Amino acid sequence: MKPKIGIIPGDPSGIGPELIARLLNQDGVTDAADILLIGDAHVFEAGQKVSEQEFALTPVDVTADDWSVSEGVAFHAMDTIEPDQIEVATVTEAGGTSVLKTLDQALEFAQSGVIDAIVFGPFNKASMHLAGLGHDDELHYMAEKLGVTNYISELNTLDGMWTSRVTSHIALRDVADTISEERVSEAVYLIHNVLRRSGLERPRISVAAINPHAGDGGNFGTEEIDILEPTVKKLAEGQMAVDGPWPSDTVFLKAVAKEIDAVVTMYHDQGQIALKLLGFDRGVTVQGGLPIPVATPAHGTAFDIAGQGRADVGATRAAFDVACNMVTHWEK
C-alpha cells in the first residue's frame, strides 16, 4: 500500500503553490504515494502558471475506500480565497484565512483516515495571526485541533541529520530559565521516538550545551553541571544512545561525520543556523509529537521571489520524502 499524502499549498501569496507544482512534476513523486491536493483550484493553477509546470486536477470522492486516480492528481476542491484577494508577496488576512481553512480540512482528513500524512507549503505566521491564529505557531494550533496534550516541538532534518529543541519560539533571554531536566528529557524522548518511526532502531543522540565551551567547568554558566549532565546521565542509564552536553560549536561536526543521528538543541537558532547553513534548499521541518506525520520545507514563504518562477523545490521534495518514509515506519 502506498502512503496517502495530503498536500495543501500554504500561503497563496508566497511560493507554496509554485513549489507544489514543481513537486508534482518531479520524477517518482506520483509513484511514491497516492497524493490528495486540498485547496482552491485557482491557487494550484496559479502555481502551475508561475512554474510553467502542468498537471491535471482530478476531483475525487474522499469517502470512497480508494480515492486514488490513474490520471492527473486527486483533488478535493475548496473555496477559501477569491482570486482577486491574492496579493503576491504580501501579508494578508485573506491569505492567512486560506491557510487555516485548508489546514483544518487536511487535519480532519488525517483524523478520519482519508490521508496518512500532511505536507504543506510554507505558511506566513503574520498572515495567520491576522486571520485569528491564537497560538504562537502552527504546531500548537494543530496540537489543539488534534487533542494532543503530550510534549510537542518542531523537529528539523537535513540529509538524515535531525534536531529537536528544548525551547523554541521564546525570547533568548528566557531560555536559561526554561531549561529543566523534564524539558530536556522530553526533547530527547521526542526525537528518539520520531527517529524510530523513521526507521532507525537505535537512534544516536547528542545533547548540545547552552553556554560557550559547555560552561567551561562552571566559569561561563552552570546549567551544564546542574541540569544537562545529570539529565543525560540518567537517560543513558535508561539504555538510550545519548551523550553530552557538547559545545554547540562542535556538536554538529559529529552529525556531519555521521557519528550521530540527532542533536538536541537548547534554543531555536542553535540548531536552525547549523542546518540552514549546511543545506537551506533541502531542510525539512517535522511537527514532532503529533499522532500523524506532518512535514514542510524549513524555509518560509519567500516573498522576495514569490511570483517570479524562481523557487527551489529541493526542500519541498525532501519534506514529501520524509513524510512518505514516516508513514512506512509509523507503526514501529
N, C-alpha and C positions, 0 to 999 in steps of 0.2 A: 504494500500500500504506500503510495506516495504521500508525503506530507501535504496537508491542506493549509495553504498560506493566504491569509487575508492581507491585502495591501491597501493602505489609504495614502493619498497624495501629499499630506502635510499642508502647510500654509500655501494657499493658491497664489499668494503674492511673491513667493520665493521660488527656489529652484526645484522643489519637490516634484511637481508634475513633469518637468523635463527629465529628472532622474528616473522616474518610473518608466517613462517612455524608453529611455536608453536601456534600463534594466531588462525590459521585456524583449528587447532585440539582441540581448547578449546570448552567446552560444550556450546551450544546455539549460537555460533557466526554465523554460516551459516543460522540459523533460524531467527536471528535478522535483517538481511539485505541481499539484493542482492549485492554480492561482485564482483567487477571487478578488477582483478590483471592487472597491467600495467607495462610492462618491458620486460627484456630478459628472455627467458625460462631457460637458463642455470644458471642465477642468482637465480631464485626461486628454481631450482633443487639443487643448492649448499646449500641453506638454509635448504632444506629437509634432505640432507645428513648429515650436521653438527648436526642438531637437532634430527635426527633419527625419524622424523615425515613425514608422507606421505599424499599427496593429488594429485588429477589429475588436470592438466591444460586443460580446455576445451575452445578451441578457439571459439569466438563468433563474430557476425556481430554487431558492436556497433550502426550501423544506424537503426537497427530493433527497432520497438516500444517496444519490450520486449526481452532483451538480456539475461535474467536470464536463468540459467541451472538447470536441475534436478539432474545431476550427476557431480561430480568434482566441480571446481571453475572456473567461467567465466574468460577468459584470452584474453587480447589484446597484441599481440606479437610486440616487438620492437627489434631493433639491435642497442644497444647503446655502447656496450663494448664487446671485444673479450675475451673468457675465459682466454687466456694467458696474458691478460692485467691486470687481477685482482691480486693485491698483498695484501694478507691478512694483516691487521693491519698496513697499510702503506698509507700515504698521497700521492695521485697520481692525475695527471691531468686527466687521463682516468676515474678515479672514479668520479671526480667532473663533468666531461662531461656527464657521465651516469646519474648522479643525475639531472642535468639541463634539459636534454632531456626528462626524464620520468616526471619530474615536469611540463615542458611545455605541454606535452601531457595530463596530468591529468587536468591542468588548462583549456585547450581547451575543454576537455570533460565536465568539470563543466560549462563552459560558454554556451555550446551548449545543455545542459540538459541531456547528457548521464548519468551523475552521479550527486548526490545531495551534496556530501561532499568528502573530501580527507583525508585519513590517510596516513602518511608517516613514514617509518623507519628513524632512526637517520641520519642526514646529517653531513658531516665534512666540516666546513667553509673553512679550509685551502685548501682542495682539490677543493672546488668550486671556490675559488679565483684563483687557478692555471688554472682552466678551463675558466676563464674570467668573473666570477661574479663581477659586477661593483657596488655592493651595500654592505652595512655593514653586512646584514643578508638576509635570505631567505624571511622574511616577506616583506621587502621593494622591493625585486625582484618580488614577487607575486603581490604586490600592483600595480607596474608599468605595469605588464603584463595584469592585470585586469582593468586598467584605474582608479584605486582608488586614489582620491585626498583628502579624509577626514582623520581625525586623526586615526592612527593605532598604535597598541602596542601589544607585546606579553602578553598574559594572562596565568596564571598558576592556576591549580586546583588540589586539592587532597581531596578525600573523601568528596566532597561537599563544601570545603573551596576554595575560589578564591582570586587571587591577580592581580592587574594591576600595571603599573609603570608610573610615571610621566617622568622619564628619563630611558634609557635602556643601550645601548651599547656606553657609553661615559666614559671618564676618571672621576674618583671620584672627582678630583679637580675642575671639571667643573659643578658638579651637582648643587651647591647652586646658581650659576649664571643663571642656566637654569630654575629653579623653578619659575613659574609665575601663576597668577590667571587663565589665559587662559589654560595653560597646565594641571594644577590640575583639572580644571573643565572638560576638555576633557577626562582625565583619569577616572574621576568619571562617566561621561555620558557613556563612552565606556563600562565599566564593568556593569553598570546598564542595558544597552540595551542588552548586551550579556546574562546576567543572566535572563532577561525577556524572551529572546529567548531560554533559557534552562528550562523554565517552572516556574520560580519564579515571582509571580505577583508584589511583592513589596520587592525588594532586600534590605537587611540591610547592609550598607557600612560604614566602619570606615576608616578615613584618618590617616596615620602614620605621625609622626613628622619627621623632618630631623635631629634635634640636640638632644644631650643627655638630658634626662628628659624634652623633648619637649621645650628645650631652657631655662628652669628654670626661667621663667619670664623675659627673655632677658639677663640673665647672661652668657648663652652659645650660643648666637646667637639670631637674631631677626626675622628669617624667619617665625616662627610660629605666631608672633604678627603682622608682616607686611603683610604676604601673606596668610598663611594657615587658620588662624582663620577667617578672613573676608570672604574668599572664601567658607569655609564650612558653615558659617552662611548664606550666600547668597543662596547656594544650598539647604540648609534645608528650607529656606523660600519659595523656589520653590516647596515644598511638597515632596522632596526626603527624604528617610530614611537614612540620612548621618550624621555622627558626627565626632568629632576630633578637632584638631590633638592629637593623643595619642602617648606616648612614644613608640618607636618601639620595646623596650624590653618587653613590656607588652601587646601590642595590639593583638598579636597572641594568648594570653591566652583567650581573648574574642572569637576569632574564634574557638579555640579548644573546648570551652564550648558551642559552637553553639549559642552564643548570637548575632552573626553577620554572614553574608554570605560571605563578601569580605573585603579585606584590600587593600587600595590604597597606594602603597609604593612610596618613593621618588627616589629610585635608584635600580639598578639591584639586587645586593646581599642582600638588605634589606629584600626582600621577598623570594628570592631563598634559602637562608640559612635556613630560618624557614621551608619552605615546604619540602626541601630535607632532613632535619633532621627528620621531622615528618614521612616521608614515601618516601624515594628515589625510591623504587621499584614500586610506584603507582602514582607518579606525572605526570601530563599531561601539555603540552604547547598548547594553542589555539592561532591561529593567529587572533588577535582581530582587527575588523574594515573592514574585507574583506566581500564581498557580499555572500560568501558561508562558511559553517563550514570547517575549516581545523585544524586538531589536530595531535599531535605526542607525543611520550613519552618524558618527560622532560630531560631525561639523554641523553648522547652523544653516539658516535659510539663504545665506549668501546674497543679500540684497544688492551687493556691489556688482554682481554679474547676472542677476535674475533677468530673464527675458532675452539674453544675448546668445543663447545656444552654446555656452562655454562650460557648462557644469560637468565635472568629472564623476563618472558613475562608480568609480572604484569602491568607495566606502558603502554605497548602497548595495552593490553586488556582494560585498563582504557581509553586510547585515543579513541579506537574504540567505546566504550560505550558512551563516551561524544559526539562523532560525531553523532552517531545514535540518541541520545536524542535531540541534537540541531536541527537535520533535522526535527524531530517530532514536535518541537515547533517553528520552524523558522518563520512561518508566523505571530506569535504573536509579 
